[in-house]
Amino acid sequence: MDLLSSQIPTPLQRLMNAATEKAGVALYIKRDDLIHPTVSGNKWRKLKYNLLEAKARSETAVLTFGGAYSNHLYATAAAGNALGLKTIGIVRGLELENKENATLQFCRERGMQLHFVTREEYRQRNSKDYLKHISNRFDRPYLIPEGGTTALALKGVAEMVYEVRDQLGSLPDFIATAVGTGGTAAGILSAGANALAFSALKGGDFLRDDISELLNECKTPGNLALLTDYHFGGYAKWNNELLAFMQDFRAEFGIQLEQVYTAKMFYGLFDLIQKGYFKAGTTVVAVHTGGLQGLIRV
Ligand SMILES: *Cc1c(COP(=O)(O)O)cnc(C)c1O
């Protein structure tokens, strides 16, 4: 299936500027944004084994959860469509039912059935009873939680780490990622690498527990450094300083970031580099997790 084999391994590129030179840090970017033109980055990594499992079980439909701008819903719609799986998206916010946006329109065009629920109902998305109810209601589809974050997701993300190891010849000192649910960070740790995890949410300290829960079965995870001060006001919030940083980054390196996840991570990473967080000689690989469907153009 072309969707599951395109553009792998993704390129690993060195990023050098005055700050990295001064600090003696070897910084690389893992271009998971180039995985696929529509299904970007970590959502592809996280969906891969979930969808292969659904296919292996001869499931005909998958159901998952997300907000109205969700990269995960977008990726699930595209990947499900390519794999011949029916997709159902439970969308947070009943009030959005009659408000179209580009993400939801794309999902519909790929055949995703959208079902809008109140925020209170959405909050139950991980409760057992609720999942039983929703499963019955939609004819027992294969269930994938919000963000695609499952044990199978970790396996897909671990493959990204193995690519990095092969490309560099050894594991870097740190692999940096932006964090929403923590699935990507947990996947990095599950492969034995140390993760620098930049929370895209306000009050992200709870992510430490979520990530360690995801690593329940893992005997030798890497070390987690969770950075919670680069959220720019909270999830899907940003300011002009962040947008200016994105523009500077593009001018300097020719790479487009987006304002919800990847710009916050790189902003934080360069801040840490400038503050002397890393010893000279440290190697850091930062994952461009994609998400460019949600970019606001500035
Ligand atoms: C979803 C997403 C993340 C966060 O991934 P989690 O595994 O949920 O922590 C990071 N970057 C981008 C571009 C995303 O779409």
The ligand as an SDF file (V2000), in Angstrom:
LIG
                    3D

 15 15  0  0  0  0  0  0  0  0999 V2000
   -0.3160   15.3190   17.3190 C   0  0  0  0  0  0  0  0  0  0  0  0
    0.9550   16.0530   17.0730 C   0  0  0  0  0  0  0  0  0  0  0  0
    1.9730   16.1070   18.0370 C   0  0  0  0  0  0  0  0  0  0  0  0
    1.8180   15.4970   19.4080 C   0  0  0  0  0  0  0  0  0  0  0  0
    1.9220   14.1120   19.3720 O   0  0  0  0  0  0  0  0  0  0  0  0
    1.5110   13.2300   20.6420 P   0  0  0  0  0  0  0  0  0  0  0  0
    1.9330   11.8700   20.2690 O   0  0  0  0  0  0  0  0  0  0  0  0
    0.0030   13.3180   20.7420 O   0  0  0  0  0  0  0  0  0  0  0  0
    2.1540   13.7670   21.8310 O   0  0  0  0  0  0  0  0  0  0  0  0
    3.1440   16.7680   17.7190 C   0  0  0  0  0  0  0  0  0  0  0  0
    3.2960   17.3620   16.5150 N   0  0  0  0  0  0  0  0  0  0  0  0
    2.3390   17.3610   15.5720 C   0  0  0  0  0  0  0  0  0  0  0  0
    2.5730   18.0630   14.2930 C   0  0  0  0  0  0  0  0  0  0  0  0
    1.1320   16.6910   15.8120 C   0  0  0  0  0  0  0  0  0  0  0  0
    0.1750   16.6920   14.8760 O   0  0  0  0  0  0  0  0  0  0  0  0
  1  2  1  0
  2  3  1  0
  2 14  2  0
  3  4  1  0
  3 10  2  0
  4  5  1  0
  5  6  1  0
  6  7  2  0
  6  8  1  0
  6  9  1  0
 10 11  1  0
 11 12  2  0
 12 13  1  0
 12 14  1  0
 14 15  1  0
M  END
$$$$
